[in-house]
Amino acid sequence: MIAEKVKKNIEDFPSNDDIIDKYLNRYKHSEQSVAARKSALNYFFQKESKIKSKKKKYFGYSDHIFEINKSDLIDYFDFLNQLKDISLSSKKFKWTILKSFLDFCGDYYDEKYDFIIKFPHRLVKWKPTHKEPESNADVFLTLEEIKQILEYLKPRNYTYYLIIRLFTESGPRKGELINIDYDKVDLEKRYFDTTGKRGRKAYYFSKDLKDKLRDFIEERMLLNTNTKALFISTHLKRFSKRAFS
Protein backbone atom coordinates (compact mmCIF):
# COMPACT_ATOMS: atom_id res chain seq x y z
CA MET A 1 0.00 0.00 0.00
CA ILE A 2 1.31 3.45 -0.93
CA ALA A 3 1.35 6.11 1.76
CA GLU A 4 -1.14 8.92 1.04
CA LYS A 5 1.55 11.62 1.02
CA VAL A 6 3.35 10.11 -1.98
CA LYS A 7 0.46 8.73 -4.03
CA LYS A 8 1.07 9.23 -7.73
CA ASN A 9 -0.69 8.47 -10.98
CA ILE A 10 -0.65 4.79 -11.81
CA GLU A 11 1.28 5.69 -14.98
CA ASP A 12 4.25 6.71 -12.82
CA PHE A 13 4.56 3.22 -11.33
CA PRO A 14 6.55 0.37 -12.85
CA SER A 15 4.14 -2.22 -14.27
CA ASN A 16 3.14 -5.30 -12.31
CA ASP A 17 4.92 -7.49 -14.87
CA ASP A 18 8.14 -5.47 -14.52
CA ILE A 19 8.03 -5.75 -10.73
CA ILE A 20 7.42 -9.50 -10.86
CA ASP A 21 10.24 -9.95 -13.39
CA LYS A 22 12.57 -7.94 -11.13
CA TYR A 23 11.76 -10.31 -8.26
CA LEU A 24 12.12 -13.50 -10.32
CA ASN A 25 15.40 -12.27 -11.80
CA ARG A 26 16.99 -12.67 -8.37
CA TYR A 27 16.51 -16.44 -8.73
CA LYS A 28 17.53 -16.81 -12.38
CA HIS A 29 20.39 -19.12 -11.37
CA SER A 30 17.72 -21.81 -10.94
CA GLU A 31 15.09 -22.32 -13.64
CA GLN A 32 13.20 -24.60 -11.27
CA SER A 33 13.04 -21.94 -8.56
CA VAL A 34 11.86 -19.28 -11.02
CA ALA A 35 9.16 -21.59 -12.39
CA ALA A 36 7.91 -22.55 -8.92
CA ARG A 37 7.76 -18.93 -7.74
CA LYS A 38 6.07 -17.74 -10.92
CA SER A 39 3.48 -20.50 -10.67
CA ALA A 40 2.77 -19.62 -7.04
CA LEU A 41 2.34 -15.91 -7.84
CA ASN A 42 -0.04 -16.76 -10.68
CA TYR A 43 -2.57 -17.93 -8.10
CA PHE A 44 -2.75 -14.39 -6.77
CA PHE A 45 -2.48 -12.31 -9.95
CA GLN A 46 -4.26 -14.40 -12.60
CA LYS A 47 -7.99 -15.08 -12.87
CA GLU A 48 -7.59 -18.64 -14.08
CA SER A 49 -5.00 -21.17 -15.19
CA LYS A 50 -3.72 -20.66 -18.74
CA ILE A 51 -3.27 -24.42 -19.17
CA LYS A 52 -6.29 -25.60 -21.17
CA SER A 53 -6.26 -29.08 -19.64
CA LYS A 54 -6.24 -27.62 -16.11
CA LYS A 55 -8.86 -24.89 -16.06
CA LYS A 56 -8.80 -23.54 -12.51
CA LYS A 57 -10.13 -20.35 -11.00
CA TYR A 58 -7.42 -18.22 -9.41
CA PHE A 59 -7.75 -15.25 -7.06
CA GLY A 60 -7.36 -12.70 -9.85
CA TYR A 61 -5.98 -9.58 -8.14
CA SER A 62 -6.12 -6.95 -10.90
CA ASP A 63 -5.01 -3.65 -9.33
CA HIS A 64 -1.45 -2.40 -9.06
CA ILE A 65 0.94 -4.18 -6.69
CA PHE A 66 1.54 -0.94 -4.78
CA GLU A 67 -2.19 -0.83 -3.98
CA ILE A 68 -2.29 -4.21 -2.24
CA ASN A 69 -3.56 -3.85 1.31
CA LYS A 70 -4.15 -6.14 4.26
CA SER A 71 -7.77 -6.87 3.34
CA ASP A 72 -6.62 -8.12 -0.10
CA LEU A 73 -4.22 -10.49 1.61
CA ILE A 74 -6.86 -11.77 4.02
CA ASP A 75 -9.22 -12.39 1.09
CA TYR A 76 -6.46 -14.27 -0.73
CA PHE A 77 -5.66 -16.37 2.33
CA ASP A 78 -9.34 -17.29 2.65
CA PHE A 79 -9.39 -18.14 -1.07
CA LEU A 80 -6.43 -20.52 -0.65
CA ASN A 81 -7.81 -21.97 2.56
CA GLN A 82 -11.06 -22.99 0.87
CA LEU A 83 -9.52 -24.60 -2.22
CA LYS A 84 -10.33 -28.30 -2.40
CA ASP A 85 -8.03 -29.39 -5.23
CA ILE A 86 -4.57 -28.71 -3.74
CA SER A 87 -2.88 -29.90 -0.56
CA LEU A 88 -2.10 -27.86 2.54
CA SER A 89 1.64 -27.99 1.74
CA SER A 90 0.98 -26.47 -1.68
CA LYS A 91 -1.25 -23.76 -0.18
CA LYS A 92 1.40 -22.83 2.38
CA PHE A 93 4.02 -22.67 -0.37
CA LYS A 94 1.92 -20.24 -2.42
CA TRP A 95 1.28 -18.08 0.65
CA THR A 96 4.98 -18.07 1.57
CA ILE A 97 6.04 -17.07 -1.95
CA LEU A 98 3.58 -14.17 -2.00
CA LYS A 99 4.99 -12.99 1.32
CA SER A 100 8.55 -13.32 -0.04
CA PHE A 101 7.55 -11.30 -3.12
CA LEU A 102 5.89 -8.50 -1.14
CA ASP A 103 8.80 -8.37 1.32
CA PHE A 104 11.07 -7.83 -1.69
CA CYS A 105 8.77 -5.09 -3.02
CA GLY A 106 8.75 -3.37 0.36
CA ASP A 107 12.55 -3.36 0.55
CA TYR A 108 13.22 -2.52 -3.10
CA TYR A 109 10.57 0.16 -3.71
CA ASP A 110 10.27 1.66 -0.24
CA GLU A 111 12.49 4.71 -0.74
CA LYS A 112 11.13 5.77 -4.13
CA TYR A 113 7.45 4.95 -3.67
CA ASP A 114 7.14 4.57 0.11
CA PHE A 115 5.58 1.16 -0.46
CA ILE A 116 4.57 -0.43 2.84
CA ILE A 117 2.91 -3.81 3.27
CA LYS A 118 1.64 -5.33 6.48
CA PHE A 119 0.84 -9.03 6.51
CA PRO A 120 -2.11 -10.25 8.56
CA HIS A 121 -1.28 -12.62 11.41
CA ARG A 122 -4.22 -13.00 13.77
CA LEU A 123 -6.64 -13.94 10.99
CA VAL A 124 -4.29 -16.41 9.30
CA LYS A 125 -5.28 -19.87 10.46
CA TRP A 126 -5.37 -22.91 8.19
CA LYS A 127 -8.47 -25.05 8.44
CA PRO A 128 -7.87 -28.63 9.67
CA THR A 129 -8.91 -30.57 6.54
CA HIS A 130 -7.36 -30.28 3.08
CA LYS A 131 -6.80 -32.45 0.05
CA GLU A 132 -4.26 -35.20 0.66
CA PRO A 133 -1.30 -34.91 -1.74
CA GLU A 134 -1.59 -37.45 -4.56
CA SER A 135 2.14 -37.55 -5.23
CA ASN A 136 5.41 -35.82 -4.39
CA ALA A 137 4.68 -33.40 -7.22
CA ASP A 138 1.91 -31.88 -5.10
CA VAL A 139 4.16 -31.25 -2.10
CA PHE A 140 6.40 -28.19 -1.74
CA LEU A 141 8.71 -27.30 1.10
CA THR A 142 8.36 -23.77 2.36
CA LEU A 143 11.42 -21.52 2.46
CA GLU A 144 11.39 -21.76 6.25
CA GLU A 145 11.32 -25.57 6.12
CA ILE A 146 14.28 -25.61 3.71
CA LYS A 147 16.17 -23.25 6.01
CA GLN A 148 15.53 -25.53 8.99
CA ILE A 149 16.75 -28.59 7.09
CA LEU A 150 19.95 -26.82 6.04
CA GLU A 151 20.62 -25.57 9.57
CA TYR A 152 20.21 -29.12 10.85
CA LEU A 153 22.46 -30.73 8.22
CA LYS A 154 25.31 -28.20 8.13
CA PRO A 155 27.02 -29.26 11.40
CA ARG A 156 26.03 -32.93 11.06
CA ASN A 157 26.51 -33.97 7.43
CA TYR A 158 28.17 -31.36 5.24
CA THR A 159 27.89 -33.49 2.10
CA TYR A 160 24.12 -33.70 2.43
CA TYR A 161 24.03 -30.00 3.29
CA LEU A 162 25.67 -29.15 -0.05
CA ILE A 163 23.45 -31.62 -1.89
CA ILE A 164 20.30 -29.92 -0.56
CA ARG A 165 21.79 -26.48 -1.34
CA LEU A 166 22.37 -27.52 -4.96
CA PHE A 167 18.93 -29.11 -5.27
CA THR A 168 17.11 -26.03 -3.98
CA GLU A 169 19.29 -23.27 -5.46
CA SER A 170 20.38 -24.68 -8.82
CA GLY A 171 17.54 -27.11 -9.49
CA PRO A 172 19.18 -30.17 -11.10
CA ARG A 173 17.28 -33.44 -11.32
CA LYS A 174 18.33 -36.33 -9.11
CA GLY A 175 20.30 -38.14 -11.82
CA GLU A 176 21.95 -34.91 -12.95
CA LEU A 177 23.18 -34.15 -9.44
CA ILE A 178 24.54 -37.67 -9.01
CA ASN A 179 26.45 -37.33 -12.31
CA ILE A 180 28.32 -34.15 -11.34
CA ASP A 181 32.11 -34.62 -11.52
CA TYR A 182 34.31 -32.31 -9.49
CA ASP A 183 36.37 -31.36 -12.56
CA LYS A 184 33.17 -30.17 -14.27
CA VAL A 185 32.53 -27.52 -11.64
CA ASP A 186 33.64 -24.07 -12.84
CA LEU A 187 34.09 -22.08 -9.65
CA GLU A 188 35.05 -18.83 -11.35
CA LYS A 189 32.01 -18.73 -13.65
CA ARG A 190 29.85 -20.37 -10.96
CA TYR A 191 28.28 -23.23 -12.90
CA PHE A 192 28.65 -26.98 -13.31
CA ASP A 193 28.20 -29.30 -16.28
CA THR A 194 26.39 -32.58 -15.87
CA THR A 195 24.40 -35.11 -17.89
CA GLY A 196 20.91 -36.49 -17.55
CA LYS A 197 18.12 -38.08 -19.57
CA ARG A 198 18.13 -35.14 -21.98
CA GLY A 199 21.88 -34.92 -22.42
CA ARG A 200 24.31 -32.28 -21.21
CA LYS A 201 23.01 -29.59 -18.85
CA ALA A 202 24.63 -26.61 -17.13
CA TYR A 203 23.44 -25.14 -13.83
CA TYR A 204 24.54 -22.00 -12.02
CA PHE A 205 25.05 -21.48 -8.30
CA SER A 206 25.39 -18.54 -5.91
CA LYS A 207 28.57 -16.79 -4.79
CA ASP A 208 28.08 -18.08 -1.25
CA LEU A 209 27.80 -21.65 -2.52
CA LYS A 210 30.89 -21.11 -4.70
CA ASP A 211 33.08 -20.57 -1.63
CA LYS A 212 31.68 -23.64 0.10
CA LEU A 213 32.11 -25.81 -2.98
CA ARG A 214 35.73 -24.69 -3.38
CA ASP A 215 36.64 -25.95 0.09
CA PHE A 216 34.62 -29.12 -0.42
CA ILE A 217 36.26 -29.92 -3.77
CA GLU A 218 39.75 -29.39 -2.37
CA GLU A 219 39.07 -32.00 0.31
CA ARG A 220 37.25 -34.28 -2.13
CA MET A 221 40.28 -34.40 -4.47
CA LEU A 222 42.46 -35.66 -1.62
CA LEU A 223 40.43 -38.88 -1.43
CA ASN A 224 41.87 -41.87 -3.27
CA THR A 225 38.93 -43.09 -5.36
CA ASN A 226 38.27 -44.52 -8.81
CA THR A 227 35.65 -41.90 -9.62
CA LYS A 228 35.59 -38.15 -10.16
CA ALA A 229 32.07 -37.92 -8.74
CA LEU A 230 31.63 -34.75 -6.70
CA PHE A 231 29.52 -36.57 -4.13
CA ILE A 232 30.45 -40.10 -3.07
CA SER A 233 29.05 -42.63 -0.64
CA THR A 234 30.76 -44.05 2.44
CA HIS A 235 32.06 -46.79 0.11
CA LEU A 236 33.91 -44.11 -1.89
CA LYS A 237 31.70 -44.69 -4.93
CA ARG A 238 29.32 -42.47 -6.87
CA PHE A 239 25.89 -42.37 -5.25
CA SER A 240 23.21 -44.56 -6.81
CA LYS A 241 19.80 -43.13 -7.69
CA ARG A 242 18.28 -45.40 -5.07
CA ALA A 243 20.30 -43.64 -2.37
CA PHE A 244 18.52 -40.40 -3.26
CA SER A 245 14.98 -41.84 -3.25
C-alpha positions in Angstrom: 0.0 0.0 0.0 1.3 3.4 -0.9 1.4 6.1 1.8 -1.1 8.9 1.0 1.5 11.6 1.0 3.3 10.1 -2.0 0.5 8.7 -4.0 1.1 9.2 -7.7 -0.7 8.5 -11.0 -0.6 4.8 -11.8 1.3 5.7 -15.0 4.3 6.7 -12.8 4.6 3.2 -11.3 6.5 0.4 -12.8 4.1 -2.2 -14.3 3.1 -5.3 -12.3 4.9 -7.5 -14.9 8.1 -5.5 -14.5 8.0 -5.7 -10.7 7.4 -9.5 -10.9 10.2 -9.9 -13.4 12.6 -7.9 -11.1 11.8 -10.3 -8.3 12.1 -13.5 -10.3 15.4 -12.3 -11.8 17.0 -12.7 -8.4 16.5 -16.4 -8.7 17.5 -16.8 -12.4 20.4 -19.1 -11.4 17.7 -21.8 -10.9 15.1 -22.3 -13.6 13.2 -24.6 -11.3 13.0 -21.9 -8.6 11.9 -19.3 -11.0 9.2 -21.6 -12.4 7.9 -22.6 -8.9 7.8 -18.9 -7.7 6.1 -17.7 -10.9 3.5 -20.5 -10.7 2.8 -19.6 -7.0 2.3 -15.9 -7.8 0.0 -16.8 -10.7 -2.6 -17.9 -8.1 -2.7 -14.4 -6.8 -2.5 -12.3 -10.0 -4.3 -14.4 -12.6 -8.0 -15.1 -12.9 -7.6 -18.6 -14.1 -5.0 -21.2 -15.2 -3.7 -20.7 -18.7 -3.3 -24.4 -19.2 -6.3 -25.6 -21.2 -6.3 -29.1 -19.6 -6.2 -27.6 -16.1 -8.9 -24.9 -16.1 -8.8 -23.5 -12.5 -10.1 -20.4 -11.0 -7.4 -18.2 -9.4 -7.7 -15.3 -7.1 -7.4 -12.7 -9.8 -6.0 -9.6 -8.1 -6.1 -6.9 -10.9 -5.0 -3.6 -9.3 -1.4 -2.4 -9.1 0.9 -4.2 -6.7 1.5 -0.9 -4.8 -2.2 -0.8 -4.0 -2.3 -4.2 -2.2 -3.6 -3.9 1.3 -4.1 -6.1 4.3 -7.8 -6.9 3.3 -6.6 -8.1 -0.1 -4.2 -10.5 1.6 -6.9 -11.8 4.0 -9.2 -12.4 1.1 -6.5 -14.3 -0.7 -5.7 -16.4 2.3 -9.3 -17.3 2.6 -9.4 -18.1 -1.1 -6.4 -20.5 -0.6 -7.8 -22.0 2.6 -11.1 -23.0 0.9 -9.5 -24.6 -2.2 -10.3 -28.3 -2.4 -8.0 -29.4 -5.2 -4.6 -28.7 -3.7 -2.9 -29.9 -0.6 -2.1 -27.9 2.5 1.6 -28.0 1.7 1.0 -26.5 -1.7 -1.2 -23.8 -0.2 1.4 -22.8 2.4 4.0 -22.7 -0.4 1.9 -20.2 -2.4 1.3 -18.1 0.6 5.0 -18.1 1.6 6.0 -17.1 -1.9 3.6 -14.2 -2.0 5.0 -13.0 1.3 8.5 -13.3 0.0 7.6 -11.3 -3.1 5.9 -8.5 -1.1 8.8 -8.4 1.3 11.1 -7.8 -1.7 8.8 -5.1 -3.0 8.8 -3.4 0.4 12.6 -3.4 0.5 13.2 -2.5 -3.1 10.6 0.2 -3.7 10.3 1.7 -0.2 12.5 4.7 -0.7 11.1 5.8 -4.1 7.4 4.9 -3.7 7.1 4.6 0.1 5.6 1.2 -0.5 4.6 -0.4 2.8 2.9 -3.8 3.3 1.6 -5.3 6.5 0.8 -9.0 6.5 -2.1 -10.2 8.6 -1.3 -12.6 11.4 -4.2 -13.0 13.8 -6.6 -13.9 11.0 -4.3 -16.4 9.3 -5.3 -19.9 10.5 -5.4 -22.9 8.2 -8.5 -25.1 8.4 -7.9 -28.6 9.7 -8.9 -30.6 6.5 -7.4 -30.3 3.1 -6.8 -32.4 0.1 -4.3 -35.2 0.7 -1.3 -34.9 -1.7 -1.6 -37.5 -4.6 2.1 -37.5 -5.2 5.4 -35.8 -4.4 4.7 -33.4 -7.2 1.9 -31.9 -5.1 4.2 -31.2 -2.1 6.4 -28.2 -1.7 8.7 -27.3 1.1 8.4 -23.8 2.4 11.4 -21.5 2.5 11.4 -21.8 6.2 11.3 -25.6 6.1 14.3 -25.6 3.7 16.2 -23.3 6.0 15.5 -25.5 9.0 16.7 -28.6 7.1 19.9 -26.8 6.0 20.6 -25.6 9.6 20.2 -29.1 10.9 22.5 -30.7 8.2 25.3 -28.2 8.1 27.0 -29.3 11.4 26.0 -32.9 11.1 26.5 -34.0 7.4 28.2 -31.4 5.2 27.9 -33.5 2.1 24.1 -33.7 2.4 24.0 -30.0 3.3 25.7 -29.2 0.0 23.4 -31.6 -1.9 20.3 -29.9 -0.6 21.8 -26.5 -1.3 22.4 -27.5 -5.0 18.9 -29.1 -5.3 17.1 -26.0 -4.0 19.3 -23.3 -5.5 20.4 -24.7 -8.8 17.5 -27.1 -9.5 19.2 -30.2 -11.1 17.3 -33.4 -11.3 18.3 -36.3 -9.1 20.3 -38.1 -11.8 22.0 -34.9 -13.0 23.2 -34.2 -9.4 24.5 -37.7 -9.0 26.4 -37.3 -12.3 28.3 -34.2 -11.3 32.1 -34.6 -11.5 34.3 -32.3 -9.5 36.4 -31.4 -12.6 33.2 -30.2 -14.3 32.5 -27.5 -11.6 33.6 -24.1 -12.8 34.1 -22.1 -9.6 35.0 -18.8 -11.4 32.0 -18.7 -13.6 29.9 -20.4 -11.0 28.3 -23.2 -12.9 28.6 -27.0 -13.3 28.2 -29.3 -16.3 26.4 -32.6 -15.9 24.4 -35.1 -17.9 20.9 -36.5 -17.5 18.1 -38.1 -19.6 18.1 -35.1 -22.0 21.9 -34.9 -22.4 24.3 -32.3 -21.2 23.0 -29.6 -18.9 24.6 -26.6 -17.1 23.4 -25.1 -13.8 24.5 -22.0 -12.0 25.0 -21.5 -8.3 25.4 -18.5 -5.9 28.6 -16.8 -4.8 28.1 -18.1 -1.3 27.8 -21.6 -2.5 30.9 -21.1 -4.7 33.1 -20.6 -1.6 31.7 -23.6 0.1 32.1 -25.8 -3.0 35.7 -24.7 -3.4 36.6 -25.9 0.1 34.6 -29.1 -0.4 36.3 -29.9 -3.8 39.7 -29.4 -2.4 39.1 -32.0 0.3 37.3 -34.3 -2.1 40.3 -34.4 -4.5 42.5 -35.7 -1.6 40.4 -38.9 -1.4 41.9 -41.9 -3.3 38.9 -43.1 -5.4 38.3 -44.5 -8.8 35.7 -41.9 -9.6 35.6 -38.1 -10.2 32.1 -37.9 -8.7 31.6 -34.7 -6.7 29.5 -36.6 -4.1 30.5 -40.1 -3.1 29.0 -42.6 -0.6 30.8 -44.0 2.4 32.1 -46.8 0.1 33.9 -44.1 -1.9 31.7 -44.7 -4.9 29.3 -42.5 -6.9 25.9 -42.4 -5.2 23.2 -44.6 -6.8 19.8 -43.1 -7.7 18.3 -45.4 -5.1 20.3 -43.6 -2.4 18.5 -40.4 -3.3 15.0 -41.8 -3.3 
